[in-house]
Amino acid sequence: MDILNQLMQGFATAGTPINLLWAFVGCALGTAVGVLPGIGPATAVAMLLPITSQVNATASMIFFAGIYYGAMYGGSTTSILLNTPGETASMVTAMEGNKMAKSGRAGAALATAAIGSFVAGTIATIMVTLFAPVVAEYAVRLGPPEYFCLMLLALTTVSAVLGQSTVRGLASLFVGLAIGLIGMDQITGQARYTGGVPELLDGVEIVLVAVGLFAVAEALHAVLFEGATSESQNKLSRVSMTASDWRRSIPAWLRGTAIGAPFGCIPAGGTEIPTFLSYAVEKKLAKGEHQAEFGKQGAIEGVAGPEAANNATVTTALIPLLTLGIPVSNTTAILLGAFQNYGIQPGPQLFTNSAALVWALIASLYIGNVMLLVLNLPLVGLWVKLLKVPKPQLYAGILIFATVGAYGMRQSAFDLVLLYAIGVLGLVMRRFDFPTAPVVVGMILGPLAEAQLRNALSIGEGKWTVFLERPMSLALLGVVLTVLVLPRLLKKRG
């Protein structure tokens, strides 16, 4: 009953006119971002971080949450009509959705994607409501040794999974850890790695790193390495579903939600695995003429299942972010930076110290899901028109946004130099296939892990065996070793 009361208070906060406006703008902007190929939610949130720094914390978080799941809705539009996924999560939707569009069933594909996203998003939000407070309550009992091991697990899993190569992932992580060490030592007050530059005494701003690695690097990559592309668009039919489409879609939505929800709670590499897994399940379960549609005319289950899995994963990813302060994807890493920008540290204490903000954010997920359904079905024609925005103007706009936002934080020319230096680093990393998310994760969690390590060693009176003497920390260290060693052993056996 206590959860219900707090949720009602959250609805009272999220339902104020100004917060509803922020939710609507976030959802609309997120959908637009999802529609535009190449600009994912991570880039959008990173680009807008500096601009919203003057806004109330609750309104800002509701706004970013709107962008976060709005982009996941919008990504299906380009996948179905253009075969151009706006986000990697929409790759699977493109496989069957685009074939349905070519068969004259674009409307049914768009409808099942939008309604499936709504169903999965709502069920996953109910899971966040019920389980996040329980996880937070249990997590309060953990001490510094357990927290250090938990952060070590987050650092290794995100680095090992978010990229083609474990070595490259770990190299990216160490770049982030190195950037996180710049500034004043938390305990001794000594300046570290500042090179005598006074602007670096407070450390490197997470906002600069996020904007540089995602927004600036994305624009530079498009300008330097992506040539002009000709895109053919499929004719948009009426956005509706037949009785047969409903019968085939409903079980696929529920199965997709069941597959995607657990993946959001673990650092397992974002939405790609559950969407591909959902597609494989739907293809396996299809019978007769329905199975024959896969890969030919396009099967509606192949759109419904993966879209539901995608949205369920995206929503439940908020559980580890809010309760443990652990991001499991690019966008949640930047959302963690947004929290820290307001001096709020996600973790077990968040549900106690910032209860009003957390419950307003959770309530806004319910409101945002309804808004997105209303935005996506009737306004799909408007989102399609966004695809006509010329690429040069689009990327020029991103660079202007990034530059103005970064300069507006401290009115420092040094910040602009740093922004573009980080942008060039992001470009090089992207060119040589180094994942950028571990840099942000390392930079945010590195200083926190260092503080917990020092606290743990204080508890153990300087003995490193303190991590082996406590069952929970020992178990977490075992999981870290498994994550690093098991994939290599399986590869050798294969």
C-alpha positions in Angstrom: 0.0 0.0 0.0 2.9 2.3 0.8 4.2 1.9 -2.9 0.7 2.8 -4.1 0.6 6.0 -1.9 4.0 7.1 -3.1 3.1 6.4 -6.8 -0.1 8.5 -6.3 2.1 11.4 -4.9 4.4 10.8 -7.9 1.4 11.2 -10.3 0.4 14.4 -8.4 3.9 15.8 -9.1 4.3 14.6 -12.6 0.7 15.7 -13.4 1.4 19.4 -12.8 1.0 21.5 -16.1 4.7 22.3 -16.3 5.9 18.7 -15.8 3.3 17.4 -18.2 4.6 19.9 -20.8 8.2 18.7 -20.2 7.0 15.1 -20.6 5.2 15.9 -23.8 8.2 17.9 -25.2 10.6 15.0 -24.2 8.3 12.4 -25.9 7.9 14.4 -29.1 11.6 15.2 -29.3 12.5 11.6 -28.5 10.2 10.3 -31.2 11.7 12.8 -33.7 15.2 11.7 -32.6 14.3 8.1 -33.1 13.0 8.8 -36.6 16.2 10.5 -37.7 18.7 7.8 -38.7 22.0 8.0 -36.8 20.9 10.2 -33.9 20.1 7.9 -31.0 18.7 8.8 -27.6 22.3 8.9 -26.1 23.2 11.6 -28.6 20.0 13.6 -28.0 20.3 13.4 -24.2 24.0 14.3 -24.3 23.3 17.3 -26.6 20.5 18.7 -24.3 22.3 18.1 -21.0 23.9 21.6 -20.8 20.8 23.4 -21.9 18.5 22.0 -19.2 21.0 22.6 -16.4 18.9 25.6 -15.3 15.7 23.7 -15.1 14.1 22.2 -12.0 15.7 18.7 -11.3 12.3 16.8 -11.4 11.2 18.5 -14.6 14.6 17.8 -16.2 14.5 14.1 -15.3 11.0 13.8 -16.7 12.1 15.5 -19.9 15.1 13.2 -20.3 13.0 10.1 -19.6 10.6 11.3 -22.4 13.5 11.5 -24.8 14.8 8.1 -23.6 11.8 6.0 -24.3 10.4 8.3 -27.1 13.5 7.5 -29.2 12.8 3.8 -28.9 9.3 4.3 -30.3 10.4 6.5 -33.2 13.2 4.1 -34.3 10.7 1.7 -35.7 9.3 4.2 -38.2 12.5 4.5 -40.3 13.2 0.8 -40.0 9.8 -0.1 -41.5 9.5 2.6 -44.2 13.1 3.1 -45.2 14.9 0.0 -43.9 17.2 2.5 -42.1 17.2 1.8 -38.3 17.5 5.0 -36.3 19.0 2.9 -33.4 20.7 -0.5 -33.3 17.7 -1.7 -31.3 15.5 -1.2 -34.4 17.7 -3.4 -36.7 15.5 -6.5 -36.1 12.3 -4.5 -36.7 13.7 -3.6 -40.1 14.1 -7.2 -41.1 10.4 -8.0 -41.3 8.9 -4.5 -41.0 10.4 -3.3 -44.3 9.3 -6.4 -46.1 5.7 -5.8 -44.8 6.0 -2.2 -46.1 7.1 -3.4 -49.5 4.1 -5.8 -49.5 1.7 -2.8 -48.9 1.3 -3.5 -45.2 3.3 -0.6 -43.7 0.3 0.7 -41.7 -0.1 -2.7 -39.9 3.6 -2.9 -39.2 3.7 0.6 -37.7 0.5 -0.1 -35.7 1.9 -3.3 -34.1 5.2 -1.6 -33.4 3.5 1.4 -31.6 0.9 -0.7 -29.7 3.5 -3.4 -28.8 5.8 -0.7 -27.5 3.0 0.7 -25.3 2.0 -2.7 -23.9 5.6 -3.7 -23.1 6.5 -0.2 -21.8 3.5 -0.3 -19.4 4.1 -3.8 -18.1 7.8 -3.0 -17.6 6.9 0.2 -15.8 4.7 -1.8 -13.4 7.8 -4.0 -12.8 9.9 -0.9 -12.0 7.2 0.3 -9.6 7.0 -3.0 -7.7 10.7 -4.1 -7.7 12.8 -1.0 -7.6 11.9 -0.1 -4.0 12.6 -3.7 -2.9 16.0 -3.7 -4.6 16.8 -0.4 -3.0 15.8 -1.6 0.4 18.1 -4.7 0.1 20.9 -2.7 -1.4 21.0 -0.4 1.7 22.4 -3.3 3.7 25.5 -3.6 1.5 28.8 -2.3 2.9 31.8 -0.6 1.0 33.4 -4.0 0.1 30.2 -5.2 -1.6 29.7 -1.8 -3.3 33.2 -1.8 -4.7 32.8 -5.4 -6.1 29.4 -4.4 -7.5 30.9 -1.4 -9.3 33.8 -3.6 -10.5 31.2 -6.0 -11.9 29.4 -3.1 -13.7 32.7 -1.8 -15.1 33.8 -5.2 -16.4 30.5 -6.4 -17.8 29.7 -3.1 -19.6 33.2 -3.0 -21.1 33.3 -6.6 -22.1 29.8 -6.7 -23.7 29.4 -3.2 -25.3 31.7 -3.8 -28.3 33.0 -6.5 -30.6 36.2 -7.0 -28.6 36.7 -7.4 -24.8 40.2 -5.8 -25.1 38.9 -2.7 -26.9 36.1 -2.5 -24.3 38.5 -2.6 -21.4 40.8 0.0 -23.2 37.9 2.4 -23.5 37.1 1.8 -19.8 40.7 2.7 -18.8 40.4 5.9 -20.8 37.3 6.8 -18.8 38.9 5.8 -15.5 41.9 8.0 -16.3 39.6 11.0 -17.1 37.8 10.4 -13.8 41.1 10.7 -11.8 41.6 14.3 -13.0 41.0 16.9 -10.4 41.2 17.2 -6.6 41.7 14.0 -4.6 38.5 13.3 -2.6 40.4 12.6 0.7 43.8 14.4 0.6 42.7 17.4 -1.4 45.8 17.1 -3.7 45.5 18.1 -7.3 45.9 15.1 -9.7 46.8 15.1 -13.4 45.6 18.7 -13.9 48.8 19.9 -15.7 48.6 23.2 -13.9 45.3 24.1 -15.6 43.0 25.7 -13.0 39.8 24.7 -14.9 40.7 21.0 -14.3 40.8 21.3 -10.5 37.1 20.4 -10.3 37.7 17.5 -12.7 36.4 17.1 -16.3 32.7 17.8 -16.6 30.7 14.6 -17.4 28.5 16.7 -19.6 31.5 17.7 -21.8 32.6 14.1 -22.2 29.0 12.9 -23.0 28.4 15.7 -25.6 31.9 15.3 -27.1 31.9 11.5 -27.4 28.3 11.2 -28.7 27.0 14.4 -30.3 30.3 16.0 -31.7 31.8 12.6 -32.7 28.6 11.6 -34.5 28.5 14.9 -36.5 32.2 14.7 -37.4 31.9 11.1 -38.5 28.9 11.9 -40.7 30.8 14.8 -42.3 34.1 13.0 -42.8 33.2 9.4 -43.6 29.6 9.1 -44.7 28.9 10.0 -48.3 25.6 11.1 -49.8 23.0 8.2 -49.7 19.9 7.8 -51.7 17.0 6.5 -49.7 13.8 5.0 -51.1 10.7 5.3 -49.1 7.8 2.9 -49.1 4.2 4.2 -49.5 2.5 4.7 -46.1 -0.8 2.8 -45.9 -3.5 3.5 -43.3 -2.1 2.8 -39.7 -4.5 0.0 -38.6 -4.6 -3.7 -37.9 -7.0 -6.5 -38.9 -8.5 -9.0 -36.5 -5.9 -11.6 -37.7 -3.1 -9.1 -37.0 -4.4 -8.6 -33.5 -4.5 -12.4 -32.9 -1.0 -12.8 -34.1 0.4 -9.7 -32.3 -0.9 -10.0 -28.8 1.0 -13.3 -27.9 4.1 -11.9 -29.6 3.9 -8.6 -27.5 3.6 -10.7 -24.2 6.5 -13.0 -25.2 8.7 -10.1 -26.3 8.0 -8.3 -22.9 8.9 -11.5 -21.0 12.2 -11.9 -22.9 13.2 -8.2 -22.7 12.3 -7.3 -19.1 15.0 -9.4 -17.4 17.7 -8.2 -19.9 17.1 -4.5 -18.8 18.1 -5.4 -15.2 21.5 -6.9 -16.1 24.6 -5.3 -17.7 24.2 -7.6 -20.8 24.8 -5.3 -23.7 21.6 -3.3 -24.2 18.7 -4.2 -26.4 20.3 -6.1 -29.3 20.4 -9.5 -27.5 16.7 -9.6 -26.4 15.4 -8.2 -29.7 17.3 -10.9 -31.7 16.2 -13.5 -29.2 12.6 -12.5 -29.5 12.8 -12.6 -33.3 14.3 -16.1 -33.2 11.5 -17.3 -30.8 8.7 -15.8 -33.0 10.2 -17.4 -36.1 10.4 -20.8 -34.3 6.8 -20.6 -33.0 5.2 -19.5 -36.3 3.4 -22.3 -38.2 2.4 -22.9 -41.8 1.7 -19.9 -43.9 2.6 -17.5 -41.1 6.1 -19.0 -41.0 6.4 -18.8 -44.8 5.9 -15.0 -44.5 9.2 -14.6 -42.6 11.9 -13.2 -44.9 9.4 -12.9 -47.9 6.2 -10.8 -47.5 7.2 -9.9 -43.9 5.6 -11.5 -40.8 3.8 -9.3 -38.3 5.1 -11.4 -35.3 8.7 -10.5 -36.4 7.8 -6.8 -35.8 5.6 -7.2 -32.7 7.9 -9.4 -30.6 11.2 -7.5 -31.1 9.6 -4.1 -30.6 8.0 -5.3 -27.3 11.4 -6.8 -26.2 13.2 -3.6 -27.0 10.8 -1.3 -25.0 10.7 -3.8 -22.0 14.5 -3.8 -21.9 14.7 0.0 -22.1 12.3 0.5 -19.3 13.6 -2.1 -16.8 17.1 -0.7 -17.3 16.0 2.0 -14.9 15.9 -0.5 -12.0 19.7 -0.9 -11.7 20.2 2.8 -12.6 17.9 4.1 -9.8 18.6 1.5 -7.1 22.3 0.8 -7.5 23.6 3.7 -9.6 24.7 1.3 -12.3 24.1 2.2 -16.0 23.6 -0.8 -18.3 23.6 1.1 -21.7 24.9 4.3 -23.4 21.8 6.3 -22.6 21.5 5.2 -18.9 25.2 6.1 -18.5 24.4 9.7 -19.7 21.2 9.8 -17.6 23.4 8.9 -14.6 25.5 12.0 -15.6 22.3 14.1 -15.7 21.5 13.0 -12.1 25.0 13.9 -11.0 24.7 17.3 -12.7 22.1 18.1 -10.1 24.1 16.8 -7.2 21.9 13.6 -7.0 23.6 10.2 -6.7 21.4 7.3 -7.9 21.7 4.4 -5.5 19.9 2.7 -2.5 19.5 6.1 -0.7 17.8 7.7 -3.7 14.4 6.3 -2.7 14.9 7.9 0.7 16.7 11.1 0.0 14.9 12.1 -3.3 11.7 10.1 -3.0 9.6 12.8 -4.6 11.8 13.0 -7.7 12.0 9.2 -8.1 8.2 8.6 -7.8 7.5 11.5 -10.1 9.9 10.0 -12.7 8.2 6.6 -12.4 4.8 8.2 -12.7 6.0 10.1 -15.8 6.8 6.7 -17.4 3.1 5.8 -17.3 2.1 9.2 -18.6 4.8 9.2 -21.3 3.7 5.7 -22.6 0.1 7.0 -23.2 1.5 10.3 -24.8 3.7 8.2 -27.1 0.8 6.0 -28.2 -1.2 9.2 -29.0 1.8 10.8 -30.8 2.8 7.8 -32.8 -0.4 6.5 -34.3 -2.1 9.6 -35.7 1.1 11.7 -36.3 3.2 9.0 -38.1 2.9 11.1 -41.4 4.5 14.1 -39.6 7.4 11.9 -38.4 8.0 10.6 -41.9 8.4 14.2 -43.1 11.3 14.6 -40.7 13.2 12.2 -42.8 13.4 14.9 -45.5 15.7 17.1 -43.3 19.0 17.4 -45.3 21.9 15.8 -43.5 24.3 18.8 -43.7 21.8 21.1 -42.0 21.0 18.4 -39.4 24.6 17.8 -38.3 25.4 21.5 -38.4 22.5 22.0 -36.0 23.9 19.3 -33.7 27.3 21.0 -33.6 25.7 24.4 -32.8 23.6 22.9 -30.0 26.6 21.2 -28.5 28.9 24.3 -28.7 26.3 26.7 -27.2 25.4 24.2 -24.5 29.0 23.5 -23.5 29.9 27.2 -23.4 26.8 28.1 -21.5 27.8 25.9 -18.5 30.8 28.0 -17.3 31.3 30.6 -20.1 34.8 29.0 -20.5 36.7 28.9 -23.8 38.8 26.1 -22.3 35.6 24.0 -22.1 35.1 24.4 -25.9 38.7 23.3 -26.6 38.1 20.3 -24.4 34.7 19.5 -26.0 36.2 19.3 -29.5 39.3 17.4 -28.3 37.0 14.8 -26.7 34.9 14.9 -30.0 38.0 14.0 -32.0 38.8 11.2 -29.5 35.3 9.9 -30.0 35.7 10.1 -33.8 38.9 8.0 -33.6 37.3 5.5 -31.2 34.4 5.1 -33.5 36.6 4.8 -36.6 38.6 2.0 -35.0 35.6 0.3 -33.4 36.3 1.1 -29.8 33.0 1.4 -27.8 32.4 4.8 -26.3 29.9 3.8 -23.5 32.7 2.3 -21.2 34.4 5.8 -21.2 31.4 7.4 -19.7 30.8 4.5 -17.3 34.4 4.5 -16.2 34.5 8.2 -15.7 31.3 8.2 -13.5 31.8 4.9 -11.6 35.6 5.2 -11.3 35.7 7.9 -8.6 32.8 6.2 -6.7 34.6 2.8 -6.9 37.8 4.5 -5.6 36.0 6.0 -2.6 34.3 2.6 -1.8 37.7 0.8 -2.1 39.3 3.2 0.4 36.4 2.8 2.8 36.6 -1.0 2.4 40.3 -1.0 3.2 39.7 1.2 6.2 37.1 -1.4 7.5 39.7 -4.2 6.9 42.5 -2.2 8.6 44.5 -2.1 5.3 44.0 -5.8 4.5 43.0 -6.7 1.0 41.5 -10.0 2.3 38.4 -7.9 3.5 36.9 -8.7 0.0 37.3 -12.4 0.5 36.0 -12.6 4.1 32.5 -11.3 3.2 30.3 -13.8 1.3 28.6 -11.2 -0.9 31.8 -9.5 -2.1 33.5 -12.9 -2.7 30.5 -14.0 -4.8 30.6 -10.8 -6.8 34.3 -11.2 -7.4 33.6 -14.7 -8.7 31.0 -13.3 -11.2 33.6 -10.7 -12.4 36.1 -13.4 -13.1 33.4 -15.5 -14.9 32.5 -12.5 -17.1 36.1 -12.1 -18.1 37.2 -15.7 -18.5 34.1 -17.7 -19.6 33.6 -16.0 -23.1 37.3 -16.8 -23.9 36.9 -20.5 -22.8 33.8 -20.9 -24.9 35.5 -19.3 -27.9 38.4 -21.8 -27.6 36.1 -24.8 -27.3 34.0 -23.6 -30.3 
